[in-house]
Amino acid sequence: MPGSFVSVTSNWLGRELRNDPDRWRRSLTVTEIDELVAASAPYADGDADLPTIDVDDFPLPHLGPELLALRRRLLDGLGFELWTGLPVADMSRRQTAAVFLGIGAHLGSLRSQNAMGHLLGHVIDLGRDPADPTARIYQTNARQSFHTDSTDVVGLLCLAPAAHGGASLLASVETVFAEVERRAPELAARLFDPVATDRRGEVPPHADPWFEIPVLSRHGGHLTVMYQRQYIDSAQRFAAAPRLDADMTAALDLFDEVLDDPDIHLAMELAPGDMQFVHNHGLLHDREGFVDDPFRPRHLLRLWLSIPGDRELPPVFASRYGSVTIGDRGGIITDATTRLHAPLTPT
């Protein structure tokens, strides 16, 4: 049976961090904002392709070292951080996107978030049905449930919040696993067995429409998570996919129950100009269901980043990430992907 794994920094409880935001919240200074505006100025107008932004094209002499420090805290600290104060109301959509992509370039390399090759994602309700097995949950207003994405670090930039709901939820996988193991060690062990997860129609060449990776993996001294319960359940629509037995279903149910405990997870509201960065291998994230203002819907920009210096991943992750090469892994590429680009509007 896999033993417990404890990390001093990333084994945290939501109830403890809730009252200590100084540990995970940082406000941009006026100097840093001015630097971001100046660096993005060449991209504020025209039709240059925004994905070509790299570190050399986006100089941040003061903020750049701070972003490298953020990278280390994501990998070796709490695993997440919230940066506030970007004046998105005073910037065009194009300049806002350029700023976010430029920040992403200082943290790592951009990865495609869907079969369309989007390096800049739009988290917004497009009216998709969450029960549709070809829909991605971020295209709906439904609760997402706790999950991970197919990348090292996820970045979100809030353009507009929901009228009601839509809070962001985070949880430490080490904390969750320790509690599952305390309650039911025999079920905790099952989380290290492979499960089939639906690709939701975004299938790489020569691959099955599902992939098989354990919810939890121990590799290189780390406990790493890969999880999306709705997609695990919907993978059962494929007759050839491995079946979920009663014990595995019970293990997943308990995993979800612990994740949903408000003492375990941390909830935060994202305001316009807030940027949230989350290390995807040690944390799970969620989004509450929401109701939109019909005149200003909830809208977040998203980055998927592969990070230099990140942890090693088990070889089985290549079935989803395409590669496990540190700094060059993750993202979604299919035969339908014609080019990588950063759309400024949701599609």
Backbone hydrogen bonds in HBPLUS format (Angstrom, degrees):
<---DONOR---> <-ACCEPTOR-->    atom                        ^
c    i                          cat <-CA-CA->   ^        H-A-AA   ^      H-
h    n   atom  resd res      DA  || num        DHA   H-A  angle D-A-AA Bond
n    s   type  num  typ     dist DA aas  dist angle  dist       angle   num
A0016-GLU N   A0013-LEU O   3.12 MM   3  5.46 138.4  2.30 105.5 116.5     1
A0017-LEU N   A0013-LEU O   3.24 MM   4  6.60 156.6  2.30 152.5 158.8     2
A0014-GLY N   A0264-ILE O   2.91 MM 250  4.90 144.4  2.04 107.4 114.3     3
A0018-ARG N   A0014-GLY O   2.89 MM   4  5.87 145.3  2.01 154.1 163.1     4
A0015-ARG N   A0263-ASP O   3.15 MM 248  4.81 160.6  2.19 132.0 126.7     5
A0020-ASP N   A0017-LEU O   2.95 MM   3  4.91 165.1  1.97 110.5 113.6     6
A0023-ARG N   A0020-ASP O   3.09 MM   3  6.03 169.2  2.10 127.2 130.5     7
A0024-TRP N   A0021-PRO O   2.97 MM   3  5.40 152.6  2.04 112.1 120.1     8
A0025-ARG N   A0021-PRO O   2.80 MM   4  5.53 127.6  2.07 164.0 176.1     9
A0082-LEU N   A0024-TRP O   2.81 MM  58  6.11 158.9  1.85 161.5 168.9    10
A0026-ARG N   A0082-LEU O   2.82 MM  56  6.21 154.9  1.89 163.4 168.4    11
A0084-THR N   A0026-ARG O   2.86 MM  58  6.28 151.0  1.95 150.3 159.3    12
A0028-LEU N   A0084-THR O   2.90 MM  56  6.07 173.9  1.91 163.9 163.2    13
A0033-ILE N   A0029-THR O   2.93 MM   4  6.23 158.9  1.98 153.4 159.1    14
A0034-ASP N   A0030-VAL O   2.94 MM   4  6.14 164.7  1.96 152.8 156.9    15
A0035-GLU N   A0031-THR O   3.01 MM   4  6.21 150.1  2.10 142.3 150.6    16
A0036-LEU N   A0032-GLU O   2.99 MM   4  6.27 154.6  2.06 147.5 153.7    17
A0037-VAL N   A0033-ILE O   2.93 MM   4  6.19 162.4  1.96 156.4 161.1    18
A0038-ALA N   A0034-ASP O   2.94 MM   4  6.12 160.0  1.98 147.0 152.4    19
A0039-ALA N   A0035-GLU O   2.93 MM   4  6.10 160.6  1.97 147.7 153.1    20
A0040-SER N   A0036-LEU O   3.01 MM   4  6.10 147.1  2.12 144.3 152.6    21
A0041-ALA N   A0037-VAL O   3.09 MM   4  6.09 119.9  2.47 138.3 152.1    22
A0041-ALA N   A0038-ALA O   3.29 MM   3  5.21 147.2  2.41  96.5 105.8    23
A0043-TYR N   A0040-SER O   2.88 MM   3  5.46 150.3  1.96 120.9 130.3    24
A0044-ALA N   A0041-ALA O   3.12 MM   3  5.07 161.1  2.16 107.1 113.0    25
A0052-THR N   A0049-ASP O   3.19 MM   3  6.05 165.9  2.21 125.0 129.1    26
A0053-ILE N   A0050-LEU O   3.04 MM   3  5.86 169.1  2.05 132.5 133.3    27
A0057-ASP N   A0054-ASP O   3.02 MM   3  5.27 126.0  2.32 103.2 117.5    28
A0058-PHE N   A0054-ASP O   3.08 MM   4  6.18 117.0  2.49 144.3 161.0    29
A0058-PHE N   A0055-VAL O   3.15 MM   3  5.09 150.1  2.24  98.7 107.8    30
A0064-GLY N   A0060-LEU O   2.68 MM   4  4.82 147.2  1.79 132.5 140.7    31
A0066-GLU N   A0063-LEU O   2.96 MM   3  5.04 117.5  2.36  99.6 116.2    32
A0067-LEU N   A0063-LEU O   2.92 MM   4  6.27 144.6  2.05 154.1 165.1    33
A0067-LEU N   A0064-GLY O   3.06 MM   3  5.14 123.2  2.39  98.3 112.7    34
A0068-LEU N   A0064-GLY O   3.07 MM   4  6.46 147.9  2.17 149.2 158.5    35
A0069-ALA N   A0065-PRO O   3.00 MM   4  6.29 149.1  2.10 141.4 149.7    36
A0070-LEU N   A0066-GLU O   2.88 MM   4  6.17 146.9  1.99 139.3 149.1    37
A0071-ARG N   A0067-LEU O   2.91 MM   4  6.20 152.6  1.99 143.2 150.1    38
A0072-ARG N   A0068-LEU O   3.21 MM   4  6.56 154.2  2.28 143.1 148.2    39
A0073-ARG N   A0069-ALA O   3.05 MM   4  6.39 154.0  2.12 147.5 154.7    40
A0074-LEU N   A0070-LEU O   2.88 MM   4  6.16 151.2  1.96 155.4 163.5    41
A0075-LEU N   A0071-ARG O   3.08 MM   4  6.35 153.5  2.16 147.4 154.1    42
A0076-ASP N   A0072-ARG O   2.75 MM   4  5.75 155.8  1.80 151.7 159.0    43
A0077-GLY N   A0073-ARG O   2.71 MM   4  4.33 137.0  1.90 119.6 125.7    44
A0279-HIS N   A0079-GLY O   2.73 MM 200  5.05 166.4  1.75 163.3 160.6    45
A0081-GLU N   A0277-PHE O   3.00 MM 196  5.46 142.0  2.15 149.0 156.2    46
A0277-PHE N   A0081-GLU O   2.96 MM 196  5.46 165.0  1.98 162.0 166.8    47
A0083-TRP N   A0275-MET O   2.72 MM 192  5.01 169.7  1.73 158.3 159.1    48
A0275-MET N   A0083-TRP O   2.64 MM 192  5.01 164.3  1.66 160.0 164.6    49
A0086-LEU N   A0273-GLY O   3.24 MM 187  4.37 152.6  2.32 127.8 122.3    50
A0088-VAL N   A0086-LEU O   2.82 MM   2  5.73 133.1  2.04 113.3  98.5    51
A0090-ASP N   A0087-PRO O   3.06 MM   3  5.65 152.3  2.14 115.2 123.0    52
A0091-MET N   A0088-VAL O   3.21 MM   3  5.12 166.4  2.23 104.6 108.2    53
A0096-THR N   A0092-SER O   2.88 MM   4  6.07 164.1  1.91 155.7 160.6    54
A0097-ALA N   A0093-ARG O   2.90 MM   4  6.07 161.3  1.94 149.2 154.1    55
A0098-ALA N   A0094-ARG O   2.92 MM   4  6.17 154.2  1.99 145.5 153.0    56
A0099-VAL N   A0095-GLN O   2.91 MM   4  6.18 157.4  1.96 152.2 157.3    57
A0100-PHE N   A0096-THR O   3.06 MM   4  6.34 165.5  2.08 152.2 155.5    58
A0101-LEU N   A0097-ALA O   2.86 MM   4  6.05 164.8  1.88 155.1 159.5    59
A0102-GLY N   A0098-ALA O   2.83 MM   4  5.91 151.7  1.91 145.0 153.4    60
A0103-ILE N   A0099-VAL O   2.91 MM   4  6.18 157.3  1.96 151.8 157.4    61
A0104-GLY N   A0100-PHE O   2.93 MM   4  6.16 158.7  1.97 144.9 151.3    62
A0105-ALA N   A0101-LEU O   2.91 MM   4  6.17 144.8  2.04 142.3 151.4    63
A0106-HIS N   A0102-GLY O   3.27 MM   4  6.61 141.3  2.43 140.8 149.7    64
A0106-HIS N   A0103-ILE O   3.09 MM   3  5.30 129.0  2.36 100.5 113.6    65
A0107-LEU N   A0103-ILE O   3.23 MM   4  6.59 132.9  2.46 141.2 154.1    66
A0107-LEU N   A0104-GLY O   3.06 MM   3  5.08 133.5  2.28  96.6 109.7    67
A0108-GLY N   A0104-GLY O   2.90 MM   4  6.09 157.6  1.95 159.9 165.0    68
A0109-SER N   A0306-SER O   2.87 MM 197  5.18 159.1  1.92 147.3 151.7    69
A0306-SER N   A0109-SER O   2.87 MM 197  5.18 159.2  1.91 147.3 153.7    70
A0111-ARG N   A0304-TRP O   2.93 MM 193  5.33 145.0  2.05 148.6 147.0    71
A0332-ILE N   A0112-SER O   2.90 MM 220  5.40 143.8  2.03 121.0 132.7    72
A0113-GLN N   A0118-HIS O   2.87 MM   5  5.55 159.5  1.91 145.9 151.2    73
A0117-GLY N   A0114-ASN O   3.08 MM   3  5.67 166.0  2.10 118.9 121.8    74
A0341-HIS N   A0117-GLY O   2.97 MM 224  6.15 161.1  2.01 151.0 153.5    75
A0119-LEU N   A0341-HIS O   2.82 MM 222  5.77 167.0  1.83 151.2 155.3    76
A0121-GLY N   A0302-ARG O   2.87 MM 181  4.61 170.8  1.88 143.6 143.0    77
A0302-ARG N   A0121-GLY O   2.92 MM 181  4.61 146.4  2.03 124.7 126.0    78
A0123-VAL N   A0300-LEU O   2.77 MM 177  5.00 164.5  1.79 154.6 157.8    79
A0300-LEU N   A0123-VAL O   3.11 MM 177  5.00 154.9  2.17 134.4 142.0    80
A0126-LEU N   A0139-GLN O   2.79 MM  13  5.19 160.5  1.82 124.2 129.5    81
A0132-ASP N   A0129-ASP O   2.90 MM   3  5.33 160.8  1.93 117.3 123.8    82
A0135-ALA N   A0132-ASP O   2.94 MM   3  5.36 166.5  1.96 119.9 124.2    83
A0139-GLN N   A0136-ARG O   2.96 MM   3  5.69 163.4  1.98 122.8 128.4    84
A0140-THR N   A0137-ILE O   3.06 MM   3  5.51 154.6  2.12 121.6 121.9    85
A0290-PHE N   A0141-ASN O   3.10 MM 149  5.60 155.3  2.16 153.7 157.0    86
A0144-GLN N   A0287-ARG O   2.99 MM 143  5.38 158.8  2.03 149.2 156.1    87
A0147-HIS N   A0285-HIS O   2.90 MM 138  5.58 147.4  2.01 142.9 151.7    88
A0285-HIS N   A0147-HIS O   2.97 MM 138  5.58 164.1  1.99 158.9 158.5    89
A0148-THR N   A0227-TYR O   2.70 MM  79  5.39 140.9  1.85 162.2 160.4    90
A0331-GLY N   A0150-SER O   2.91 MM 181  5.83 155.7  1.97 165.0 171.0    91
A0152-ASP N   A0305-LEU O   3.21 MM 153  5.91 133.1  2.45 137.5 150.3    92
A0280-ASN N   A0152-ASP O   2.72 MM 128  5.28 159.2  1.76 150.5 155.4    93
A0153-VAL N   A0305-LEU O   3.06 MM 152  5.14 159.9  2.10 147.7 151.4    94
A0305-LEU N   A0153-VAL O   2.93 MM 152  5.14 159.4  1.97 158.3 161.2    95
A0154-VAL N   A0278-VAL O   2.93 MM 124  5.27 157.3  1.99 149.9 155.4    96
A0278-VAL N   A0154-VAL O   2.91 MM 124  5.27 155.0  1.97 150.2 158.4    97
A0155-GLY N   A0303-LEU O   2.92 MM 148  4.85 165.1  1.95 140.1 143.5    98
A0303-LEU N   A0155-GLY O   2.80 MM 148  4.85 151.6  1.88 139.4 145.0    99
A0156-LEU N   A0276-GLN O   2.82 MM 120  5.12 155.6  1.88 149.4 157.2   100
A0276-GLN N   A0156-LEU O   2.83 MM 120  5.12 149.8  1.92 143.1 152.8   101
A0157-LEU N   A0301-LEU O   2.85 MM 144  5.02 153.9  1.92 142.7 147.4   102
A0301-LEU N   A0157-LEU O   2.83 MM 144  5.02 159.5  1.87 148.5 150.8   103
A0158-CYS N   A0274-ASP O   2.95 MM 116  5.52 162.6  1.98 160.4 165.5   104
A0273-GLY N   A0158-CYS O   2.88 MM 115  5.61 164.8  1.91 159.4 155.2   105
A0159-LEU N   A0299-HIS O   2.89 MM 140  5.50 160.2  1.93 155.8 160.7   106
A0160-ALA N   A0299-HIS O   3.16 MM 139  5.15 152.9  2.23 142.4 144.2   107
A0299-HIS N   A0160-ALA O   2.87 MM 139  5.15 158.7  1.92 141.9 144.4   108
A0163-ALA N   A0291-VAL O   2.97 MM 128  5.80 128.6  2.25 140.3 155.5   109
A0164-HIS N   A0291-VAL O   3.09 MM 127  5.15 153.7  2.16 149.0 150.3   110
A0291-VAL N   A0164-HIS O   2.83 MM 127  5.15 156.7  1.88 150.4 155.4   111
A0166-GLY N   A0289-GLY O   3.11 MM 123  5.37 137.0  2.30 131.1 125.2   112
A0288-GLU N   A0167-ALA O   2.99 MM 121  5.36 165.5  2.01 154.8 158.5   113
A0168-SER N   A0268-MET O   2.86 MM 100  5.29 158.8  1.91 170.1 163.2   114
A0268-MET N   A0168-SER O   2.80 MM 100  5.29 152.0  1.88 154.0 162.6   115
A0169-LEU N   A0286-ASP O   3.01 MM 117  4.86 169.9  2.02 131.3 131.5   116
A0286-ASP N   A0169-LEU O   2.86 MM 117  4.86 142.1  2.01 143.0 144.0   117
A0170-LEU N   A0266-LEU O   2.87 MM  96  5.24 151.2  1.95 145.6 155.3   118
A0266-LEU N   A0170-LEU O   2.83 MM  96  5.24 158.7  1.87 151.2 158.6   119
A0171-ALA N   A0284-LEU O   3.00 MM 113  5.35 142.8  2.15 153.4 155.6   120
A0284-LEU N   A0171-ALA O   2.96 MM 113  5.35 156.5  2.01 150.0 157.7   121
A0176-VAL N   A0172-SER O   3.03 MM   4  6.30 164.2  2.06 152.3 156.9   122
A0173-VAL N   A0282-GLY O   2.96 MM 109  5.61 175.5  1.96 150.7 150.9   123
A0177-PHE N   A0173-VAL O   2.85 MM   4  5.93 168.8  1.86 150.7 154.0   124
A0178-ALA N   A0174-GLU O   3.05 MM   4  6.13 160.8  2.08 143.1 148.6   125
A0179-GLU N   A0175-THR O   3.17 MM   4  6.41 152.9  2.25 145.6 152.1   126
A0180-VAL N   A0176-VAL O   2.94 MM   4  6.24 160.5  1.98 154.8 160.6   127
A0181-GLU N   A0177-PHE O   2.82 MM   4  5.99 165.8  1.84 156.8 160.7   128
A0182-ARG N   A0178-ALA O   2.97 MM   4  6.10 145.7  2.09 136.2 145.7   129
A0183-ARG N   A0179-GLU O   3.05 MM   4  6.27 153.1  2.13 146.8 152.9   130
A0184-ALA N   A0180-VAL O   2.84 MM   4  5.96 167.2  1.86 158.1 162.0   131
A0187-LEU N   A0184-ALA O   3.01 MM   3  5.45 130.7  2.26 111.0 123.5   132
A0188-ALA N   A0184-ALA O   2.97 MM   4  6.26 155.9  2.03 154.3 162.2   133
A0189-ALA N   A0185-PRO O   3.11 MM   4  6.29 150.6  2.20 144.0 149.5   134
A0190-ARG N   A0187-LEU O   3.04 MM   3  5.23 129.1  2.31 100.2 113.4   135
A0191-LEU N   A0188-ALA O   3.17 MM   3  5.55 148.6  2.28 107.3 116.0   136
A0192-PHE N   A0189-ALA O   3.21 MM   3  5.86 167.5  2.23 117.4 121.0   137
A0193-ASP N   A0190-ARG O   3.00 MM   3  5.38 165.2  2.03 116.5 118.9   138
A0216-LEU N   A0191-LEU O   2.95 MM  25  5.68 156.3  2.01 154.5 150.4   139
A0195-VAL N   A0213-ILE O   3.39 MM  18  5.73 158.6  2.44 105.6 108.3   140
A0213-ILE N   A0195-VAL O   3.23 MM  18  5.73 139.8  2.40 157.7 152.0   141
A0197-THR N   A0211-PHE O   2.78 MM  14  5.40 154.0  1.85 157.5 166.5   142
A0211-PHE N   A0197-THR O   2.96 MM  14  5.40 152.8  2.04 144.6 151.0   143
A0198-ASP N   A0231-TYR O   2.89 MM  33  4.85 171.8  1.89 120.1 122.9   144
A0199-ARG N   A0209-PRO O   3.01 MM  10  5.59 165.9  2.03 146.0 141.8   145
A0202-GLU N   A0199-ARG O   3.15 MM   3  5.45 167.4  2.16 115.2 117.8   146
A0207-ALA N   A0204-PRO O   3.28 MM   3  5.60 143.9  2.42 140.4 133.6   147
A0226-MET N   A0215-VAL O   2.92 MM  11  4.97 151.3  2.01 137.6 143.2   148
A0217-SER N   A0224-THR O   2.88 MM   7  5.20 147.0  1.99 150.2 158.1   149
A0224-THR N   A0217-SER O   2.83 MM   7  5.20 171.7  1.83 160.1 162.8   150
A0219-HIS N   A0222-HIS O   3.03 MM   3  5.51 154.4  2.10 150.9 157.5   151
A0222-HIS N   A0219-HIS O   3.11 MM   3  5.51 157.9  2.16 112.6 119.3   152
A0225-VAL N   A0281-HIS O   3.09 MM  56  5.44 152.4  2.17 134.7 143.3   153
A0231-TYR N   A0228-GLN O   3.02 MM   3  5.47 122.0  2.37 107.6 121.9   154
A0232-ILE N   A0228-GLN O   2.93 MM   4  6.25 141.9  2.08 149.5 161.5   155
A0232-ILE N   A0229-ARG O   3.07 MM   3  4.93 121.9  2.43  93.3 108.7   156
A0233-ASP N   A0229-ARG O   2.89 MM   4  6.16 165.1  1.91 160.5 163.1   157
A0234-SER N   A0230-GLN O   2.93 MM   4  6.13 155.6  1.99 140.7 148.0   158
A0235-ALA N   A0231-TYR O   3.08 MM   4  6.02 129.4  2.35 129.4 140.0   159
A0236-GLN N   A0233-ASP O   3.18 MM   3  5.75 157.9  2.23 111.5 118.0   160
A0237-ARG N   A0234-SER O   3.14 MM   3  5.76 167.1  2.15 115.1 118.6   161
A0238-PHE N   A0235-ALA O   3.14 MM   3  5.90 170.3  2.15 120.5 123.5   162
A0241-ALA N   A0238-PHE O   3.08 MM   3  5.41 155.7  2.14 110.8 118.3   163
A0249-THR N   A0245-ASP O   2.98 MM   4  6.22 163.7  2.01 156.1 161.0   164
A0250-ALA N   A0246-ALA O   2.93 MM   4  6.14 154.2  2.00 143.8 151.1   165
A0251-ALA N   A0247-ASP O   2.87 MM   4  6.12 149.1  1.96 144.2 153.0   166
A0252-LEU N   A0248-MET O   2.92 MM   4  6.21 159.2  1.96 154.1 158.8   167
A0253-ASP N   A0249-THR O   2.90 MM   4  6.10 155.2  1.96 146.7 154.2   168
A0254-LEU N   A0250-ALA O   2.97 MM   4  6.17 156.1  2.03 145.0 150.8   169
A0255-PHE N   A0251-ALA O   2.94 MM   4  6.14 156.7  1.99 145.5 152.5   170
A0256-ASP N   A0252-LEU O   2.94 MM   4  6.18 160.9  1.97 149.9 154.2   171
A0257-GLU N   A0253-ASP O   2.90 MM   4  6.13 153.4  1.97 143.6 151.7   172
A0258-VAL N   A0254-LEU O   2.96 MM   4  6.20 160.0  2.00 154.7 158.1   173
A0259-LEU N   A0255-PHE O   3.04 MM   4  6.25 160.7  2.08 147.3 153.2   174
A0260-ASP N   A0256-ASP O   2.94 MM   4  6.13 147.5  2.05 148.4 156.7   175
A0261-ASP N   A0258-VAL O   3.11 MM   3  5.30 158.4  2.16 107.1 113.9   176
A0264-ILE N   A0261-ASP O   2.83 MM   3  5.27 139.7  1.99 112.6 124.4   177
A0265-HIS N   A0261-ASP O   3.12 MM   4  6.50 160.9  2.16 160.9 165.7   178
A0274-ASP N   A0271-ALA O   2.94 MM   3  5.56 154.1  2.01 150.5 149.4   179
A0296-ARG N   A0293-ASP O   3.02 MM   3  5.22 145.3  2.15 108.4 118.6   180
A0310-ASP N   A0307-ILE O   3.35 MM   3  5.73 148.3  2.45 135.1 131.5   181
A0317-PHE N   A0314-PRO O   2.97 MM   3  5.80 160.0  2.01 128.0 132.9   182
A0318-ALA N   A0315-PRO O   3.01 MM   3  5.81 166.6  2.02 124.5 128.6   183
A0319-SER N   A0316-VAL O   3.16 MM   3  5.97 162.8  2.19 120.8 124.7   184
A0320-ARG N   A0317-PHE O   3.00 MM   3  5.56 155.2  2.06 115.0 122.2   185
A0321-TYR N   A0317-PHE O   2.73 MM   4  5.83 177.2  1.74 164.0 164.6   186
A0322-GLY N   A0318-ALA O   2.93 MM   4  4.68 137.0  2.12 121.7 124.9   187
A0330-GLY N   A0321-TYR O   3.06 MM   9  3.99 152.9  2.14 124.1 126.0   188
A0328-ASP N   A0325-THR O   2.97 MM   3  5.44 161.0  2.01 137.8 139.0   189
A0337-THR N   A0334-THR O   3.06 MM   3  5.31 159.9  2.10 107.9 114.3   190
